[in-house]
Amino acid sequence: MSKCSIGSVCNVINGFAFKSDKYISKGFRVIRITNVQKGFIEDKLPKFYSLDEYDSLSKYHLFEQDLLISLTGNVGRVALLTKEFLPAALNQRVACLRVKDETVLDKNYLFTFLNSNIFENSCLESAQGVAQKNMSTEWLKEYEILLPPIAEQKRIADELDKISGLISKRKTQIEKLDLLIKSKFTEMFGDPVTNPMGWSKTILSEYIVFLTSGSRGWAKYFSKSGDMFLTIKNVKNSRISISNIQYVNAPKNKEAERTKVKAHDLLISITADLGRTGVVCEKIAEHGAYINQHLSLIRLDRKRINPKYLACYLETAAGKRQFNSKNQSAVKAGLNFDALKTLIIIVPPLEMQNNYIAYLEKVETTKEQMNQGLEKLQTLYKAQMQKYFE
């Protein structure tokens, strides 16, 4: 299969240094690096220039279906310009790729390749600059791409576009399930901030059986297998993820025993990103797991409160507001035990809590099946990318 340089099949256009003090509220749009995301243009903090200057800047005019690529910072992000953003002109630090002859190079084929990890990694490797990465248009012009016959390009682009469409559809379905879970919480318990149903309010300490936090010095126990070692990255949205989990050969001492989790323990992040929650499932507890110093472990009276319900409540705006207000430092985020104990919570009847969690777990089962399907599609997409472009 033949190769060609991007510069031989595309005009590569550099942007213009528009002056920020001349931006106005209406006119032609200036497409800046902040607008160029991977695969799409984001209408983020739109900037406009006077239409009186538009004709004099014809060299930098943009057209529908132009390919735009970031040259600074997050280099190698490529977006397709759509009609809704016109009229528009190109700002500095962004390059425009415009196909010279579409009987030689299919625009969708090029767009698909430029959005691959293969190309993005090449951009990152080529970028210069210590404080901020910069990619030159000269390098971009010389970069070589595979160039099969035009019919094959179209077939490849169509195939990958269909898989990409299925991936997007599956992601949307998963997002809708997350919204469904949140709306069900409000339907059953009302707005957790205003508490329109008048549920009793109390402090968390009334339901705590055991409270502790993780300890330092675990690095020397890290291993390729053994017990799980849970950190902030594993705890989010009332769930515990064991993807990319760290393992430890835990010591046989009281400190380790204190920080070993049990089924139904509630974990809360107490430094950095405050208030991330997760509840330990039986599978994790049976395997064996410990927490680091950035997590607290709360064991609750489950005859009075469901740990999963509490985790979901703390993930709402009512919980997040309290975590932010109890933050001990403006420099480095942190919560102590008193801050956790004095969290105000609403406590509906236990039967209602259990019914909500039963509903949540049913939806989560469906979501897990969708995630498995999503992973298969993403694996297929990656394999086809490698097949056609490496």
C-alpha positions in Angstrom: 0.0 0.0 0.0 1.3 3.4 -0.9 2.1 6.2 1.5 2.0 10.0 1.0 2.7 13.0 3.2 -0.2 15.1 4.5 1.3 18.2 2.8 1.1 16.5 -0.6 -2.7 15.9 -0.4 -3.8 18.7 1.9 -3.3 22.4 2.1 -2.0 23.1 5.7 -3.1 26.6 6.9 -1.7 28.4 10.0 -4.0 30.6 12.1 -3.9 34.3 12.5 -3.0 36.1 15.8 -6.3 37.7 16.6 -6.1 40.4 19.2 -8.1 39.6 22.4 -8.9 43.2 23.1 -10.8 43.4 19.8 -13.2 40.6 20.6 -16.9 41.7 20.5 -20.2 40.1 21.3 -21.3 39.5 17.7 -19.6 39.1 14.3 -17.7 36.2 12.7 -16.5 33.5 15.0 -12.8 33.0 15.9 -12.0 29.3 16.3 -9.4 29.0 19.0 -7.5 26.1 20.5 -9.9 25.8 23.4 -12.7 25.0 20.8 -10.8 22.1 19.2 -11.7 18.9 21.1 -11.0 15.3 20.0 -13.5 14.7 17.2 -15.6 17.8 17.5 -15.8 21.6 18.0 -16.9 22.7 21.4 -18.7 26.0 21.6 -16.7 27.0 24.7 -16.5 30.7 25.6 -17.2 31.8 22.0 -15.2 34.8 20.7 -16.2 37.0 17.8 -14.6 39.7 15.6 -16.1 42.5 13.6 -17.6 41.5 10.2 -15.9 44.7 8.9 -12.6 42.9 9.1 -13.8 39.6 7.7 -12.9 40.2 4.0 -9.4 41.4 4.8 -8.7 38.0 6.5 -9.7 35.8 3.6 -6.6 33.7 4.0 -7.9 32.5 7.4 -11.5 31.9 6.4 -12.9 28.5 7.4 -15.4 26.4 5.5 -17.7 23.5 6.4 -15.9 20.2 6.8 -12.5 21.8 7.3 -10.3 19.6 9.6 -8.8 21.6 12.5 -5.9 20.4 14.6 -4.5 21.8 17.8 -0.8 22.7 17.7 -0.2 23.7 21.4 -0.9 22.1 24.8 -3.0 19.0 24.0 -1.5 18.6 20.6 -3.0 16.5 18.0 -6.7 17.0 18.7 -8.6 17.0 15.5 -12.1 18.3 14.9 -14.4 18.7 11.9 -15.9 22.1 11.5 -19.7 22.1 11.0 -21.9 24.7 9.4 -23.3 26.0 12.7 -20.0 27.7 13.5 -19.8 29.7 10.3 -18.8 32.3 9.3 -15.5 31.7 11.1 -11.7 32.3 10.9 -8.7 30.4 12.2 -6.8 31.6 15.3 -3.2 31.0 16.0 -2.1 27.7 17.5 -4.6 25.9 15.4 -4.0 24.5 11.9 -6.5 23.8 9.2 -6.1 20.8 6.9 -8.0 21.1 3.6 -8.0 18.2 1.2 -6.7 19.2 -2.2 -8.4 16.5 -4.3 -11.2 14.3 -2.9 -10.8 11.8 -5.7 -7.4 11.0 -4.2 -8.0 11.4 -0.5 -11.4 10.8 1.2 -12.0 13.5 3.9 -13.8 11.0 6.2 -10.9 8.5 5.9 -8.4 11.3 6.8 -10.6 12.5 9.7 -10.9 8.9 11.1 -7.2 8.4 11.0 -6.3 11.7 12.5 -8.6 10.9 15.5 -6.8 7.6 16.1 -4.5 7.1 19.1 -1.8 6.2 16.5 -1.7 9.7 15.1 -2.2 11.4 18.5 0.7 9.5 20.0 2.9 10.6 17.0 1.9 14.2 17.6 2.8 14.0 21.3 6.2 12.4 20.5 7.0 15.1 17.9 5.9 18.0 20.1 8.6 20.3 21.4 8.6 22.6 24.4 9.3 22.0 28.1 6.6 24.2 29.7 4.1 23.6 27.0 4.1 21.1 24.1 4.1 22.6 20.6 3.8 20.9 17.3 5.0 22.4 14.0 3.0 22.6 10.8 6.2 21.6 9.0 6.2 18.3 10.8 2.5 17.9 10.1 3.1 18.5 6.4 5.8 15.8 6.3 3.9 13.2 8.3 3.1 10.2 6.1 -0.3 8.4 6.0 -1.3 5.2 4.3 -3.2 5.9 1.0 -5.2 2.9 -0.3 -7.4 3.4 -3.4 -10.2 5.9 -2.9 -12.9 3.2 -2.9 -11.1 1.3 -0.1 -10.7 4.6 1.8 -14.4 5.1 1.7 -15.1 1.5 2.8 -12.7 1.8 5.7 -14.1 5.1 6.8 -17.7 3.8 6.6 -16.9 0.7 8.6 -15.1 2.6 11.4 -17.8 5.2 11.4 -20.5 2.6 12.0 -18.5 1.1 14.9 -17.9 4.6 16.3 -21.7 5.3 16.0 -22.5 2.1 18.0 -20.0 3.1 20.7 -21.6 6.6 21.0 -25.1 5.1 21.1 -24.1 2.7 23.9 -22.4 5.5 25.9 -25.6 7.5 25.6 -27.7 4.6 26.8 -25.4 4.2 29.9 -25.6 7.9 30.6 -29.4 7.7 30.5 -29.3 4.8 33.1 -27.3 7.1 35.4 -29.9 9.8 35.1 -32.6 7.2 35.7 -31.0 6.3 39.0 -30.7 9.9 40.1 -34.3 10.7 39.1 -35.6 7.6 41.0 -33.8 8.9 44.2 -35.6 12.2 43.9 -38.9 10.5 43.1 -38.7 8.4 46.2 -37.1 10.8 48.7 -37.6 14.2 47.2 -34.9 16.9 46.7 -32.2 16.0 49.2 -31.3 19.7 49.6 -34.8 21.1 50.4 -36.2 17.8 51.9 -39.8 18.5 50.8 -41.0 15.2 52.3 -39.9 16.2 55.7 -37.7 13.2 56.5 -36.0 13.3 59.9 -32.5 14.8 59.9 -29.7 13.6 62.1 -26.0 13.5 62.3 -24.0 10.6 60.9 -22.4 9.6 64.2 -25.8 8.3 65.4 -25.4 5.4 62.9 -21.6 4.7 63.1 -20.4 1.5 64.7 -16.8 1.8 63.7 -14.8 4.6 62.1 -11.1 4.7 60.9 -8.9 5.8 58.1 -6.0 4.1 56.2 -2.4 4.4 57.1 0.8 5.3 55.3 3.8 3.2 54.4 2.2 0.5 52.2 4.5 1.0 49.3 7.0 -1.7 50.6 4.1 -4.2 50.5 3.1 -3.6 46.9 3.0 -6.8 44.8 1.7 -8.2 41.5 -0.9 -10.3 43.4 -2.4 -10.7 46.8 -4.9 -8.5 48.7 -6.4 -5.4 47.0 -5.2 -2.0 48.0 -8.0 0.6 47.6 -7.2 4.3 47.0 -9.3 7.3 46.0 -9.2 6.4 42.3 -11.1 3.2 43.1 -13.9 5.0 44.9 -16.5 7.1 43.1 -20.3 7.5 42.7 -21.2 5.1 45.5 -19.2 2.3 43.8 -15.8 0.7 44.1 -14.0 -0.1 40.9 -11.2 -2.6 40.9 -9.9 -1.8 37.4 -6.2 -1.0 37.6 -6.2 -2.2 41.2 -3.0 -2.2 43.2 -2.2 -5.4 45.1 -0.3 -5.9 48.4 1.2 -8.6 50.5 -0.4 -7.3 53.7 1.6 -7.6 57.0 0.2 -9.5 59.9 -0.2 -6.7 62.4 -2.8 -4.7 64.2 -2.4 -1.7 61.8 -3.2 -3.8 58.8 -6.1 -5.5 60.6 -7.6 -2.0 61.5 -7.6 -0.9 57.9 -8.9 -4.2 56.4 -12.4 -3.7 54.9 -15.5 -5.8 55.5 -18.6 -6.3 53.4 -20.9 -3.3 53.5 -18.2 -0.9 54.7 -18.7 2.7 53.5 -15.5 4.3 52.1 -15.2 8.1 51.8 -12.3 10.1 50.4 -11.0 12.5 53.0 -8.3 14.3 51.0 -7.9 15.8 47.5 -11.3 15.1 45.8 -13.4 15.1 49.0 -16.6 13.0 49.4 -16.2 10.3 46.9 -18.0 7.3 48.2 -18.1 3.6 47.6 -19.5 0.5 49.5 -17.5 -2.7 49.8 -19.2 -5.7 48.2 -18.9 -9.2 49.5 -16.6 -10.2 46.6 -14.0 -7.6 47.5 -14.3 -8.4 51.2 -13.9 -12.1 50.6 -10.8 -11.5 48.4 -9.3 -9.2 51.1 -8.7 -5.5 50.7 -7.1 -2.6 52.6 -7.4 1.2 52.4 -4.8 3.9 52.1 -4.5 7.1 54.2 -6.7 9.1 51.8 -9.8 7.1 52.6 -12.0 6.7 55.7 -13.8 3.5 56.6 -17.3 3.7 58.2 -19.0 0.7 59.5 -22.7 1.4 60.0 -25.7 0.0 62.0 -27.3 -1.8 59.1 -30.5 -2.4 61.1 -31.2 1.3 60.9 -29.5 2.5 57.7 -28.5 1.0 54.4 -24.8 1.8 53.6 -25.6 2.0 49.8 -28.5 4.4 50.4 -26.2 6.6 52.5 -23.5 6.5 49.8 -26.0 7.6 47.3 -27.3 10.4 49.5 -23.8 11.7 50.1 -23.2 11.8 46.4 -26.1 14.2 45.9 -25.8 18.0 46.1 -26.8 17.8 49.8 -23.8 15.7 50.6 -21.4 17.5 48.3 -22.2 20.9 49.8 -21.4 19.6 53.3 -18.1 18.1 52.2 -17.1 21.4 50.7 -18.2 23.4 53.7 -16.3 21.1 56.1 -13.1 21.2 54.1 -10.4 22.0 56.7 -7.9 23.9 54.4 -8.0 26.2 51.5 -4.6 25.0 50.5 -5.0 21.2 50.8 -8.4 19.6 51.0 -9.0 17.4 54.0 -11.7 16.1 56.4 -11.2 14.8 59.9 -13.3 12.4 61.9 -15.4 15.1 63.6 -16.3 16.5 60.1 -17.5 13.1 59.1 -19.4 12.4 62.3 -21.3 15.7 62.1 -22.5 15.3 58.5 -26.3 15.9 58.4 -28.2 13.1 56.7 -31.9 12.4 56.0 -33.0 9.0 57.0 -36.2 7.6 55.4 -37.6 4.3 56.7 -35.2 1.4 56.2 -37.7 -0.4 54.0 -37.8 2.5 51.6 -34.0 2.6 51.5 -33.8 -1.1 50.7 -36.4 -0.7 48.0 -34.4 2.0 46.3 -31.2 0.0 46.5 -33.0 -3.0 45.0 -34.0 -0.8 42.1 -30.5 0.6 41.8 -28.9 -2.8 41.7 -31.4 -4.0 39.0 -30.4 -1.0 36.9 -26.7 -1.5 37.7 -27.0 -5.1 36.3 -28.4 -3.7 33.1 -25.7 -1.1 33.0 -22.9 -3.7 33.6 -24.2 -5.7 30.6 -24.1 -2.5 28.5 -20.6 -1.7 29.7 -19.4 -5.2 28.7 -20.9 -4.6 25.2 -19.2 -1.2 25.1 -15.8 -2.7 25.9 -16.3 -5.2 23.1 -17.1 -2.5 20.6 -14.1 -0.4 21.8 -11.8 -3.4 21.5 -13.1 -4.1 18.0 -12.6 -0.4 17.0 -9.1 -0.4 18.3 -8.3 -3.7 16.4 -9.7 -2.3 13.2 -7.7 0.9 13.6 -4.5 -1.1 14.0 -5.4 -3.3 11.0 -6.0 -0.3 8.6 -3.6 2.3 9.9 -0.5 0.7 11.4 
